[in-house]
Amino acid sequence: MDEDLEAMTREQLMAEARRLRDGIRTHRDSTGHELCWHHPTLWGLLPEKTDPLPSVPTWPEFLRGCPSLPRIPG
């Protein structure tokens, strides 16, 4: 899966590491809905170009599973 790394020079590997770190930091520093379960920008940092369609849970499941949302009693 990561065979492309074998052909990279040290400089290319360093640039790739910086690019990935930047993407991780951007995600880490996100807030609100940017932190929920669909992360195409973060996934886009990978060399394999897929954008899997997320399976969306039912609304009650979604509310239970998204820790960034305030809890509603009942």
C-alpha positions in Angstrom: 0.0 0.0 0.0 2.8 2.4 0.8 5.3 1.3 -1.9 5.5 4.9 -3.2 7.6 5.8 0.0 10.4 3.4 -1.2 11.1 5.6 -4.2 11.1 8.9 -2.4 14.2 10.8 -1.6 14.9 12.0 1.9 13.8 15.5 0.9 10.5 14.2 -0.5 9.9 12.1 2.6 10.5 15.2 4.8 8.0 17.2 2.7 5.5 14.4 2.9 5.9 14.3 6.7 5.4 18.0 7.0 2.3 17.9 4.7 0.8 15.1 6.9 1.6 16.9 10.1 0.0 20.1 8.8 -3.2 18.1 7.9 -3.3 16.4 11.3 -2.8 19.8 13.1 -5.6 21.4 11.0 -7.9 18.6 12.0 -6.8 18.7 15.7 -7.5 22.5 15.8 -11.0 22.1 14.2 -14.1 22.9 16.1 -17.8 22.2 15.9 -19.2 20.2 13.0 -15.7 20.0 11.5 -14.8 17.5 14.2 -17.7 15.1 13.4 -17.4 11.8 11.5 -16.9 12.7 7.9 -13.3 13.8 7.2 -12.7 14.0 3.4 -9.9 16.6 3.8 -8.0 14.5 6.2 -8.6 11.4 4.1 -7.4 13.3 1.1 -3.9 13.3 2.5 -3.6 9.6 1.8 -2.1 8.6 -1.6 -5.1 6.3 -2.4 -7.8 8.5 -3.8 -11.1 7.3 -2.5 -13.9 9.3 -0.9 -16.0 6.6 0.7 -19.6 7.6 1.1 -20.3 7.6 4.8 -23.1 5.5 6.2 -25.3 7.8 8.1 -26.7 6.5 11.3 -30.3 7.1 12.4 -30.8 10.5 14.0 -30.9 9.1 17.6 -27.8 7.0 17.0 -26.1 10.1 15.5 -26.9 12.2 18.6 -25.6 9.5 20.9 -22.4 9.0 19.0 -21.3 12.6 18.4 -19.6 13.8 21.6 -19.4 17.4 20.4 -23.2 17.8 20.5 -24.8 18.8 23.8 -26.9 16.1 25.4 -30.7 16.5 25.3 -32.5 14.7 28.1 -35.1 12.1 27.2 
